[in-house]
Amino acid sequence: MGTNEGVIDRGLRITIGLVALVAGLAVGLGSVLSTVLLVVAAIMFLTGVVGFCPLYRIFGINTCGVRR
């Protein structure tokens, strides 16, 4: 499992994850919208921190800029 996300991509994912987390908490825990936002937040934040997106691998996308 190599990195397939670039620096800008990772930064955007982390930012979107944090925004979705705050929005999910602001909506109120227990609602469907809150659950969806918290799941999106977890996925975006985790893929941003790790630098690997499974969907990028499936579709052959690489924003990292470094080919192996």
N, CA, C, O and CB atoms as a CASP TS submission, in Angstrom:
PFRMAT TS
TARGET T0000
AUTHOR 0000-0000-0000
METHOD Language model
MODEL 1
PARENT N/A
ATOM      1  N   MET     1       0.847  -1.169   0.000  1.00  0.00           N
ATOM      2  CA  MET     1       0.000   0.000   0.000  1.00  0.00           C
ATOM      3  C   MET     1       0.891   1.230   0.000  1.00  0.00           C
ATOM      4  O   MET     1       1.504   1.563   1.015  1.00  0.00           O
ATOM      5  CB  MET     1      -0.963  -0.001   1.214  1.00  0.00           C
ATOM      6  N   GLY     2       0.961   1.907  -1.145  1.00  0.00           N
ATOM      7  CA  GLY     2       1.750   3.115  -1.240  1.00  0.00           C
ATOM      8  C   GLY     2       0.877   4.353  -1.189  1.00  0.00           C
ATOM      9  O   GLY     2      -0.351   4.273  -1.224  1.00  0.00           O
ATOM     10  N   THR     3       1.523   5.480  -1.107  1.00  0.00           N
ATOM     11  CA  THR     3       0.801   6.750  -1.079  1.00  0.00           C
ATOM     12  C   THR     3       0.290   7.073  -2.473  1.00  0.00           C
ATOM     13  O   THR     3       1.039   6.971  -3.445  1.00  0.00           O
ATOM     14  CB  THR     3       1.704   7.891  -0.551  1.00  0.00           C
ATOM     15  N   ASN     4      -0.962   7.458  -2.584  1.00  0.00           N
ATOM     16  CA  ASN     4      -1.496   7.877  -3.877  1.00  0.00           C
ATOM     17  C   ASN     4      -2.217   9.216  -3.791  1.00  0.00           C
ATOM     18  O   ASN     4      -3.017   9.554  -4.662  1.00  0.00           O
ATOM     19  CB  ASN     4      -2.441   6.821  -4.418  1.00  0.00           C
ATOM     20  N   GLU     5      -1.929   9.980  -2.730  1.00  0.00           N
ATOM     21  CA  GLU     5      -2.492  11.318  -2.563  1.00  0.00           C
ATOM     22  C   GLU     5      -1.371  12.331  -2.406  1.00  0.00           C
ATOM     23  O   GLU     5      -0.407  12.110  -1.673  1.00  0.00           O
ATOM     24  CB  GLU     5      -3.440  11.369  -1.346  1.00  0.00           C
ATOM     25  N   GLY     6      -1.517  13.443  -3.108  1.00  0.00           N
ATOM     26  CA  GLY     6      -0.555  14.518  -2.994  1.00  0.00           C
ATOM     27  C   GLY     6      -0.782  15.363  -1.757  1.00  0.00           C
ATOM     28  O   GLY     6      -1.741  15.152  -1.014  1.00  0.00           O
ATOM     29  N   VAL     7       0.106  16.320  -1.541  1.00  0.00           N
ATOM     30  CA  VAL     7       0.048  17.172  -0.356  1.00  0.00           C
ATOM     31  C   VAL     7      -1.237  17.997  -0.329  1.00  0.00           C
ATOM     32  O   VAL     7      -1.891  18.089   0.710  1.00  0.00           O
ATOM     33  CB  VAL     7       1.266  18.097  -0.308  1.00  0.00           C
ATOM     34  N   ILE     8      -1.599  18.592  -1.455  1.00  0.00           N
ATOM     35  CA  ILE     8      -2.816  19.409  -1.516  1.00  0.00           C
ATOM     36  C   ILE     8      -4.036  18.533  -1.289  1.00  0.00           C
ATOM     37  O   ILE     8      -4.944  18.917  -0.551  1.00  0.00           O
ATOM     38  CB  ILE     8      -2.924  20.143  -2.877  1.00  0.00           C
ATOM     39  N   ASP     9      -4.072  17.376  -1.904  1.00  0.00           N
ATOM     40  CA  ASP     9      -5.184  16.444  -1.753  1.00  0.00           C
ATOM     41  C   ASP     9      -5.337  16.038  -0.290  1.00  0.00           C
ATOM     42  O   ASP     9      -6.449  16.021   0.239  1.00  0.00           O
ATOM     43  CB  ASP     9      -4.975  15.198  -2.639  1.00  0.00           C
ATOM     44  N   ARG    10      -4.239  15.716   0.354  1.00  0.00           N
ATOM     45  CA  ARG    10      -4.286  15.311   1.761  1.00  0.00           C
ATOM     46  C   ARG    10      -4.762  16.446   2.648  1.00  0.00           C
ATOM     47  O   ARG    10      -5.559  16.231   3.561  1.00  0.00           O
ATOM     48  CB  ARG    10      -2.916  14.835   2.223  1.00  0.00           C
ATOM     49  N   GLY    11      -4.278  17.652   2.385  1.00  0.00           N
ATOM     50  CA  GLY    11      -4.699  18.812   3.166  1.00  0.00           C
ATOM     51  C   GLY    11      -6.190  19.088   3.028  1.00  0.00           C
ATOM     52  O   GLY    11      -6.870  19.403   4.005  1.00  0.00           O
ATOM     53  N   LEU    12      -6.689  18.965   1.794  1.00  0.00           N
ATOM     54  CA  LEU    12      -8.122  19.176   1.571  1.00  0.00           C
ATOM     55  C   LEU    12      -8.954  18.106   2.273  1.00  0.00           C
ATOM     56  O   LEU    12     -10.003  18.407   2.843  1.00  0.00           O
ATOM     57  CB  LEU    12      -8.433  19.180   0.069  1.00  0.00           C
ATOM     58  N   ARG    13      -8.497  16.879   2.233  1.00  0.00           N
ATOM     59  CA  ARG    13      -9.226  15.792   2.892  1.00  0.00           C
ATOM     60  C   ARG    13      -9.279  15.998   4.404  1.00  0.00           C
ATOM     61  O   ARG    13     -10.326  15.804   5.023  1.00  0.00           O
ATOM     62  CB  ARG    13      -8.574  14.442   2.570  1.00  0.00           C
ATOM     63  N   ILE    14      -8.167  16.385   4.990  1.00  0.00           N
ATOM     64  CA  ILE    14      -8.142  16.629   6.434  1.00  0.00           C
ATOM     65  C   ILE    14      -9.059  17.795   6.788  1.00  0.00           C
ATOM     66  O   ILE    14      -9.803  17.731   7.767  1.00  0.00           O
ATOM     67  CB  ILE    14      -6.702  16.914   6.915  1.00  0.00           C
ATOM     68  N   THR    15      -9.004  18.854   5.993  1.00  0.00           N
ATOM     69  CA  THR    15      -9.866  20.011   6.236  1.00  0.00           C
ATOM     70  C   THR    15     -11.340  19.646   6.104  1.00  0.00           C
ATOM     71  O   THR    15     -12.149  20.004   6.960  1.00  0.00           O
ATOM     72  CB  THR    15      -9.522  21.139   5.267  1.00  0.00           C
ATOM     73  N   ILE    16     -11.689  18.939   5.040  1.00  0.00           N
ATOM     74  CA  ILE    16     -13.082  18.515   4.839  1.00  0.00           C
ATOM     75  C   ILE    16     -13.517  17.588   5.977  1.00  0.00           C
ATOM     76  O   ILE    16     -14.654  17.670   6.443  1.00  0.00           O
ATOM     77  CB  ILE    16     -13.248  17.801   3.465  1.00  0.00           C
ATOM     78  N   GLY    17     -12.628  16.721   6.415  1.00  0.00           N
ATOM     79  CA  GLY    17     -12.941  15.833   7.534  1.00  0.00           C
ATOM     80  C   GLY    17     -13.240  16.595   8.805  1.00  0.00           C
ATOM     81  O   GLY    17     -14.187  16.266   9.520  1.00  0.00           O
ATOM     82  N   LEU    18     -12.445  17.609   9.092  1.00  0.00           N
ATOM     83  CA  LEU    18     -12.677  18.408  10.293  1.00  0.00           C
ATOM     84  C   LEU    18     -13.965  19.209  10.192  1.00  0.00           C
ATOM     85  O   LEU    18     -14.705  19.318  11.169  1.00  0.00           O
ATOM     86  CB  LEU    18     -11.505  19.344  10.538  1.00  0.00           C
ATOM     87  N   VAL    19     -14.242  19.772   9.014  1.00  0.00           N
ATOM     88  CA  VAL    19     -15.481  20.525   8.816  1.00  0.00           C
ATOM     89  C   VAL    19     -16.689  19.607   8.957  1.00  0.00           C
ATOM     90  O   VAL    19     -17.682  19.984   9.579  1.00  0.00           O
ATOM     91  CB  VAL    19     -15.487  21.207   7.434  1.00  0.00           C
ATOM     92  N   ALA    20     -16.615  18.413   8.389  1.00  0.00           N
ATOM     93  CA  ALA    20     -17.723  17.463   8.504  1.00  0.00           C
ATOM     94  C   ALA    20     -17.914  17.016   9.950  1.00  0.00           C
ATOM     95  O   ALA    20     -19.045  16.799  10.384  1.00  0.00           O
ATOM     96  CB  ALA    20     -17.479  16.244   7.605  1.00  0.00           C
ATOM     97  N   LEU    21     -16.830  16.877  10.694  1.00  0.00           N
ATOM     98  CA  LEU    21     -16.922  16.516  12.105  1.00  0.00           C
ATOM     99  C   LEU    21     -17.656  17.591  12.895  1.00  0.00           C
ATOM    100  O   LEU    21     -18.570  17.294  13.664  1.00  0.00           O
ATOM    101  CB  LEU    21     -15.527  16.291  12.690  1.00  0.00           C
ATOM    102  N   VAL    22     -17.252  18.832  12.701  1.00  0.00           N
ATOM    103  CA  VAL    22     -17.902  19.942  13.402  1.00  0.00           C
ATOM    104  C   VAL    22     -19.371  20.046  13.003  1.00  0.00           C
ATOM    105  O   VAL    22     -20.234  20.258  13.855  1.00  0.00           O
ATOM    106  CB  VAL    22     -17.177  21.268  13.106  1.00  0.00           C
ATOM    107  N   ALA    23     -19.654  19.898  11.716  1.00  0.00           N
ATOM    108  CA  ALA    23     -21.044  19.964  11.240  1.00  0.00           C
ATOM    109  C   ALA    23     -21.868  18.821  11.818  1.00  0.00           C
ATOM    110  O   ALA    23     -23.018  19.020  12.210  1.00  0.00           O
ATOM    111  CB  ALA    23     -21.094  19.924   9.698  1.00  0.00           C
ATOM    112  N   GLY    24     -21.293  17.637  11.872  1.00  0.00           N
ATOM    113  CA  GLY    24     -22.003  16.489  12.431  1.00  0.00           C
ATOM    114  C   GLY    24     -22.324  16.666  13.900  1.00  0.00           C
ATOM    115  O   GLY    24     -23.394  16.272  14.363  1.00  0.00           O
ATOM    116  N   LEU    25     -21.395  17.260  14.633  1.00  0.00           N
ATOM    117  CA  LEU    25     -21.644  17.519  16.049  1.00  0.00           C
ATOM    118  C   LEU    25     -22.638  18.663  16.233  1.00  0.00           C
ATOM    119  O   LEU    25     -23.429  18.649  17.176  1.00  0.00           O
ATOM    120  CB  LEU    25     -20.331  17.841  16.771  1.00  0.00           C
ATOM    121  N   ALA    26     -22.605  19.647  15.343  1.00  0.00           N
ATOM    122  CA  ALA    26     -23.517  20.787  15.432  1.00  0.00           C
ATOM    123  C   ALA    26     -24.959  20.387  15.120  1.00  0.00           C
ATOM    124  O   ALA    26     -25.894  20.944  15.695  1.00  0.00           O
ATOM    125  CB  ALA    26     -23.069  21.891  14.481  1.00  0.00           C
ATOM    126  N   VAL    27     -25.142  19.434  14.222  1.00  0.00           N
ATOM    127  CA  VAL    27     -26.486  18.979  13.855  1.00  0.00           C
ATOM    128  C   VAL    27     -27.144  18.298  15.040  1.00  0.00           C
ATOM    129  O   VAL    27     -28.354  18.416  15.238  1.00  0.00           O
ATOM    130  CB  VAL    27     -26.434  18.019  12.647  1.00  0.00           C
ATOM    131  N   GLY    28     -26.366  17.600  15.814  1.00  0.00           N
ATOM    132  CA  GLY    28     -26.913  16.890  16.973  1.00  0.00           C
ATOM    133  C   GLY    28     -26.760  15.397  16.787  1.00  0.00           C
ATOM    134  O   GLY    28     -27.188  14.831  15.781  1.00  0.00           O
ATOM    135  N   LEU    29     -26.153  14.779  17.756  1.00  0.00           N
ATOM    136  CA  LEU    29     -25.904  13.345  17.663  1.00  0.00           C
ATOM    137  C   LEU    29     -27.213  12.572  17.669  1.00  0.00           C
ATOM    138  O   LEU    29     -28.170  12.952  18.345  1.00  0.00           O
ATOM    139  CB  LEU    29     -25.006  12.879  18.812  1.00  0.00           C
ATOM    140  N   GLY    30     -27.244  11.495  16.917  1.00  0.00           N
ATOM    141  CA  GLY    30     -28.417  10.637  16.872  1.00  0.00           C
ATOM    142  C   GLY    30     -29.244  10.781  15.613  1.00  0.00           C
ATOM    143  O   GLY    30     -30.044   9.900  15.295  1.00  0.00           O
ATOM    144  N   SER    31     -29.068  11.871  14.892  1.00  0.00           N
ATOM    145  CA  SER    31     -29.833  12.039  13.657  1.00  0.00           C
ATOM    146  C   SER    31     -29.112  11.337  12.508  1.00  0.00           C
ATOM    147  O   SER    31     -27.921  11.039  12.593  1.00  0.00           O
ATOM    148  CB  SER    31     -30.041  13.545  13.335  1.00  0.00           C
ATOM    149  N   VAL    32     -29.847  11.084  11.448  1.00  0.00           N
ATOM    150  CA  VAL    32     -29.273  10.426  10.273  1.00  0.00           C
ATOM    151  C   VAL    32     -28.210  11.319   9.642  1.00  0.00           C
ATOM    152  O   VAL    32     -27.144  10.836   9.259  1.00  0.00           O
ATOM    153  CB  VAL    32     -30.374  10.086   9.240  1.00  0.00           C
ATOM    154  N   LEU    33     -28.487  12.605   9.532  1.00  0.00           N
ATOM    155  CA  LEU    33     -27.529  13.544   8.940  1.00  0.00           C
ATOM    156  C   LEU    33     -26.241  13.579   9.748  1.00  0.00           C
ATOM    157  O   LEU    33     -25.149  13.610   9.181  1.00  0.00           O
ATOM    158  CB  LEU    33     -28.137  14.955   8.853  1.00  0.00           C
ATOM    159  N   SER    34     -26.364  13.574  11.050  1.00  0.00           N
ATOM    160  CA  SER    34     -25.185  13.573  11.905  1.00  0.00           C
ATOM    161  C   SER    34     -24.348  12.323  11.688  1.00  0.00           C
ATOM    162  O   SER    34     -23.121  12.398  11.613  1.00  0.00           O
ATOM    163  CB  SER    34     -25.592  13.682  13.365  1.00  0.00           C
ATOM    164  N   THR    35     -25.003  11.182  11.588  1.00  0.00           N
ATOM    165  CA  THR    35     -24.299   9.920  11.367  1.00  0.00           C
ATOM    166  C   THR    35     -23.560   9.934  10.035  1.00  0.00           C
ATOM    167  O   THR    35     -22.402   9.523   9.956  1.00  0.00           O
ATOM    168  CB  THR    35     -25.279   8.745  11.413  1.00  0.00           C
ATOM    169  N   VAL    36     -24.232  10.407   8.992  1.00  0.00           N
ATOM    170  CA  VAL    36     -23.604  10.488   7.670  1.00  0.00           C
ATOM    171  C   VAL    36     -22.400  11.426   7.710  1.00  0.00           C
ATOM    172  O   VAL    36     -21.343  11.101   7.171  1.00  0.00           O
ATOM    173  CB  VAL    36     -24.623  10.969   6.610  1.00  0.00           C
ATOM    174  N   LEU    37     -22.552  12.577   8.340  1.00  0.00           N
ATOM    175  CA  LEU    37     -21.447  13.539   8.416  1.00  0.00           C
ATOM    176  C   LEU    37     -20.269  12.979   9.213  1.00  0.00           C
ATOM    177  O   LEU    37     -19.114  13.203   8.852  1.00  0.00           O
ATOM    178  CB  LEU    37     -21.927  14.850   9.047  1.00  0.00           C
ATOM    179  N   LEU    38     -20.550  12.267  10.272  1.00  0.00           N
ATOM    180  CA  LEU    38     -19.467  11.690  11.072  1.00  0.00           C
ATOM    181  C   LEU    38     -18.739  10.573  10.330  1.00  0.00           C
ATOM    182  O   LEU    38     -17.525  10.431  10.474  1.00  0.00           O
ATOM    183  CB  LEU    38     -20.016  11.159  12.387  1.00  0.00           C
ATOM    184  N   VAL    39     -19.449   9.789   9.551  1.00  0.00           N
ATOM    185  CA  VAL    39     -18.813   8.746   8.739  1.00  0.00           C
ATOM    186  C   VAL    39     -17.940   9.392   7.659  1.00  0.00           C
ATOM    187  O   VAL    39     -16.805   8.969   7.437  1.00  0.00           O
ATOM    188  CB  VAL    39     -19.885   7.817   8.093  1.00  0.00           C
ATOM    189  N   VAL    40     -18.475  10.413   6.991  1.00  0.00           N
ATOM    190  CA  VAL    40     -17.695  11.137   5.973  1.00  0.00           C
ATOM    191  C   VAL    40     -16.457  11.751   6.618  1.00  0.00           C
ATOM    192  O   VAL    40     -15.368  11.692   6.047  1.00  0.00           O
ATOM    193  CB  VAL    40     -18.557  12.244   5.288  1.00  0.00           C
ATOM    194  N   ALA    41     -16.613  12.332   7.790  1.00  0.00           N
ATOM    195  CA  ALA    41     -15.485  12.947   8.493  1.00  0.00           C
ATOM    196  C   ALA    41     -14.400  11.915   8.790  1.00  0.00           C
ATOM    197  O   ALA    41     -13.215  12.174   8.577  1.00  0.00           O
ATOM    198  CB  ALA    41     -15.960  13.606   9.801  1.00  0.00           C
ATOM    199  N   ALA    42     -14.804  10.755   9.276  1.00  0.00           N
ATOM    200  CA  ALA    42     -13.830   9.714   9.615  1.00  0.00           C
ATOM    201  C   ALA    42     -13.074   9.236   8.379  1.00  0.00           C
ATOM    202  O   ALA    42     -11.853   9.083   8.407  1.00  0.00           O
ATOM    203  CB  ALA    42     -14.530   8.530  10.290  1.00  0.00           C
ATOM    204  N   ILE    43     -13.811   9.002   7.298  1.00  0.00           N
ATOM    205  CA  ILE    43     -13.180   8.517   6.065  1.00  0.00           C
ATOM    206  C   ILE    43     -12.224   9.558   5.495  1.00  0.00           C
ATOM    207  O   ILE    43     -11.087   9.238   5.149  1.00  0.00           O
ATOM    208  CB  ILE    43     -14.247   8.156   5.020  1.00  0.00           C
ATOM    209  N   MET    44     -12.681  10.797   5.399  1.00  0.00           N
ATOM    210  CA  MET    44     -11.844  11.849   4.816  1.00  0.00           C
ATOM    211  C   MET    44     -10.602  12.097   5.671  1.00  0.00           C
ATOM    212  O   MET    44      -9.494  12.203   5.147  1.00  0.00           O
ATOM    213  CB  MET    44     -12.650  13.152   4.662  1.00  0.00           C
ATOM    214  N   PHE    45     -10.789  12.189   6.978  1.00  0.00           N
ATOM    215  CA  PHE    45      -9.657  12.453   7.857  1.00  0.00           C
ATOM    216  C   PHE    45      -8.654  11.305   7.829  1.00  0.00           C
ATOM    217  O   PHE    45      -7.448  11.535   7.746  1.00  0.00           O
ATOM    218  CB  PHE    45     -10.140  12.692   9.284  1.00  0.00           C
ATOM    219  N   LEU    46      -9.141  10.083   7.895  1.00  0.00           N
ATOM    220  CA  LEU    46      -8.257   8.920   7.904  1.00  0.00           C
ATOM    221  C   LEU    46      -7.467   8.795   6.598  1.00  0.00           C
ATOM    222  O   LEU    46      -6.259   8.563   6.627  1.00  0.00           O
ATOM    223  CB  LEU    46      -9.067   7.651   8.145  1.00  0.00           C
ATOM    224  N   THR    47      -8.144   8.948   5.451  1.00  0.00           N
ATOM    225  CA  THR    47      -7.427   8.840   4.179  1.00  0.00           C
ATOM    226  C   THR    47      -6.461  10.006   3.999  1.00  0.00           C
ATOM    227  O   THR    47      -5.417   9.850   3.366  1.00  0.00           O
ATOM    228  CB  THR    47      -8.416   8.789   3.007  1.00  0.00           C
ATOM    229  N   GLY    48      -6.797  11.165   4.545  1.00  0.00           N
ATOM    230  CA  GLY    48      -5.883  12.302   4.467  1.00  0.00           C
ATOM    231  C   GLY    48      -4.629  12.098   5.300  1.00  0.00           C
ATOM    232  O   GLY    48      -3.530  12.439   4.862  1.00  0.00           O
ATOM    233  N   VAL    49      -4.781  11.552   6.479  1.00  0.00           N
ATOM    234  CA  VAL    49      -3.635  11.320   7.362  1.00  0.00           C
ATOM    235  C   VAL    49      -2.746  10.203   6.820  1.00  0.00           C
ATOM    236  O   VAL    49      -1.520  10.318   6.832  1.00  0.00           O
ATOM    237  CB  VAL    49      -4.112  10.973   8.784  1.00  0.00           C
ATOM    238  N   VAL    50      -3.362   9.128   6.346  1.00  0.00           N
ATOM    239  CA  VAL    50      -2.598   7.980   5.858  1.00  0.00           C
ATOM    240  C   VAL    50      -1.982   8.259   4.484  1.00  0.00           C
ATOM    241  O   VAL    50      -0.890   7.780   4.182  1.00  0.00           O
ATOM    242  CB  VAL    50      -3.496   6.740   5.786  1.00  0.00           C
ATOM    243  N   GLY    51      -2.690   9.039   3.652  1.00  0.00           N
ATOM    244  CA  GLY    51      -2.175   9.349   2.320  1.00  0.00           C
ATOM    245  C   GLY    51      -2.531   8.324   1.275  1.00  0.00           C
ATOM    246  O   GLY    51      -1.953   8.318   0.188  1.00  0.00           O
ATOM    247  N   PHE    52      -3.478   7.452   1.587  1.00  0.00           N
ATOM    248  CA  PHE    52      -3.883   6.405   0.658  1.00  0.00           C
ATOM    249  C   PHE    52      -5.400   6.374   0.564  1.00  0.00           C
ATOM    250  O   PHE    52      -6.098   6.374   1.578  1.00  0.00           O
ATOM    251  CB  PHE    52      -3.335   5.029   1.101  1.00  0.00           C
ATOM    252  N   CYS    53      -5.907   6.347  -0.675  1.00  0.00           N
ATOM    253  CA  CYS    53      -7.340   6.253  -0.917  1.00  0.00           C
ATOM    254  C   CYS    53      -7.609   4.996  -1.738  1.00  0.00           C
ATOM    255  O   CYS    53      -7.122   4.880  -2.863  1.00  0.00           O
ATOM    256  CB  CYS    53      -7.877   7.527  -1.645  1.00  0.00           C
ATOM    257  N   PRO    54      -8.386   4.042  -1.188  1.00  0.00           N
ATOM    258  CA  PRO    54      -8.669   2.809  -1.924  1.00  0.00           C
ATOM    259  C   PRO    54      -9.392   3.065  -3.258  1.00  0.00           C
ATOM    260  O   PRO    54      -9.137   2.367  -4.240  1.00  0.00           O
ATOM    261  CB  PRO    54      -9.507   1.879  -1.059  1.00  0.00           C
ATOM    262  N   LEU    55     -10.283   4.051  -3.298  1.00  0.00           N
ATOM    263  CA  LEU    55     -10.981   4.348  -4.554  1.00  0.00           C
ATOM    264  C   LEU    55     -10.025   4.874  -5.616  1.00  0.00           C
ATOM    265  O   LEU    55     -10.209   4.604  -6.802  1.00  0.00           O
ATOM    266  CB  LEU    55     -12.095   5.365  -4.314  1.00  0.00           C
ATOM    267  N   TYR    56      -9.004   5.624  -5.201  1.00  0.00           N
ATOM    268  CA  TYR    56      -8.001   6.089  -6.158  1.00  0.00           C
ATOM    269  C   TYR    56      -7.307   4.891  -6.803  1.00  0.00           C
ATOM    270  O   TYR    56      -7.053   4.899  -8.007  1.00  0.00           O
ATOM    271  CB  TYR    56      -6.965   7.013  -5.465  1.00  0.00           C
ATOM    272  N   ARG    57      -6.999   3.870  -6.019  1.00  0.00           N
ATOM    273  CA  ARG    57      -6.330   2.687  -6.555  1.00  0.00           C
ATOM    274  C   ARG    57      -7.240   1.973  -7.554  1.00  0.00           C
ATOM    275  O   ARG    57      -6.781   1.546  -8.613  1.00  0.00           O
ATOM    276  CB  ARG    57      -5.923   1.728  -5.414  1.00  0.00           C
ATOM    277  N   ILE    58      -8.530   1.841  -7.223  1.00  0.00           N
ATOM    278  CA  ILE    58      -9.467   1.156  -8.112  1.00  0.00           C
ATOM    279  C   ILE    58      -9.566   1.871  -9.452  1.00  0.00           C
ATOM    280  O   ILE    58      -9.585   1.231 -10.503  1.00  0.00           O
ATOM    281  CB  ILE    58     -10.851   1.060  -7.463  1.00  0.00           C
ATOM    282  N   PHE    59      -9.631   3.219  -9.412  1.00  0.00           N
ATOM    283  CA  PHE    59      -9.786   3.998 -10.643  1.00  0.00           C
ATOM    284  C   PHE    59      -8.456   4.428 -11.264  1.00  0.00           C
ATOM    285  O   PHE    59      -8.451   5.110 -12.290  1.00  0.00           O
ATOM    286  CB  PHE    59     -10.619   5.218 -10.365  1.00  0.00           C
ATOM    287  N   GLY    60      -7.344   4.048 -10.670  1.00  0.00           N
ATOM    288  CA  GLY    60      -6.037   4.355 -11.230  1.00  0.00           C
ATOM    289  C   GLY    60      -5.633   5.810 -11.106  1.00  0.00           C
ATOM    290  O   GLY    60      -4.870   6.310 -11.932  1.00  0.00           O
ATOM    291  N   ILE    61      -6.129   6.499 -10.088  1.00  0.00           N
ATOM    292  CA  ILE    61      -5.818   7.916  -9.875  1.00  0.00           C
ATOM    293  C   ILE    61      -4.631   8.013  -8.919  1.00  0.00           C
ATOM    294  O   ILE    61      -4.540   7.263  -7.947  1.00  0.00           O
ATOM    295  CB  ILE    61      -7.060   8.693  -9.308  1.00  0.00           C
ATOM    296  N   ASN    62      -3.725   8.943  -9.206  1.00  0.00           N
ATOM    297  CA  ASN    62      -2.597   9.195  -8.331  1.00  0.00           C
ATOM    298  C   ASN    62      -2.296  10.681  -8.356  1.00  0.00           C
ATOM    299  O   ASN    62      -1.834  11.198  -9.373  1.00  0.00           O
ATOM    300  CB  ASN    62      -1.357   8.365  -8.753  1.00  0.00           C
ATOM    301  N   THR    63      -2.547  11.379  -7.258  1.00  0.00           N
ATOM    302  CA  THR    63      -2.259  12.814  -7.171  1.00  0.00           C
ATOM    303  C   THR    63      -0.959  13.082  -6.458  1.00  0.00           C
ATOM    304  O   THR    63      -0.602  14.236  -6.218  1.00  0.00           O
ATOM    305  CB  THR    63      -3.382  13.538  -6.466  1.00  0.00           C
ATOM    306  N   CYS    64      -0.252  12.030  -6.118  1.00  0.00           N
ATOM    307  CA  CYS    64       0.991  12.165  -5.365  1.00  0.00           C
ATOM    308  C   CYS    64       2.107  12.810  -6.187  1.00  0.00           C
ATOM    309  O   CYS    64       2.914  13.572  -5.655  1.00  0.00           O
ATOM    310  CB  CYS    64       1.442  10.807  -4.871  1.00  0.00           C
ATOM    311  N   GLY    65       2.148  12.509  -7.457  1.00  0.00           N
ATOM    312  CA  GLY    65       3.188  13.080  -8.303  1.00  0.00           C
ATOM    313  C   GLY    65       4.440  12.211  -8.372  1.00  0.00           C
ATOM    314  O   GLY    65       5.274  12.414  -9.254  1.00  0.00           O
ATOM    315  N   VAL    66       4.588  11.272  -7.482  1.00  0.00           N
ATOM    316  CA  VAL    66       5.750  10.376  -7.475  1.00  0.00           C
ATOM    317  C   VAL    66       5.300   9.011  -7.953  1.00  0.00           C
ATOM    318  O   VAL    66       4.462   8.367  -7.322  1.00  0.00           O
ATOM    319  CB  VAL    66       6.399  10.283  -6.055  1.00  0.00           C
ATOM    320  N   ARG    67       5.859   8.573  -9.067  1.00  0.00           N
ATOM    321  CA  ARG    67       5.527   7.256  -9.618  1.00  0.00           C
ATOM    322  C   ARG    67       6.532   6.238  -9.116  1.00  0.00           C
ATOM    323  O   ARG    67       7.724   6.524  -9.005  1.00  0.00           O
ATOM    324  CB  ARG    67       5.506   7.284 -11.171  1.00  0.00           C
ATOM    325  N   ARG    68       6.034   5.034  -8.811  1.00  0.00           N
ATOM    326  CA  ARG    68       6.940   3.966  -8.370  1.00  0.00           C
ATOM    327  C   ARG    68       7.024   2.919  -9.429  1.00  0.00           C
ATOM    328  O   ARG    68       7.735   1.928  -9.263  1.00  0.00           O
ATOM    329  CB  ARG    68       6.481   3.344  -7.048  1.00  0.00           C
TER
END
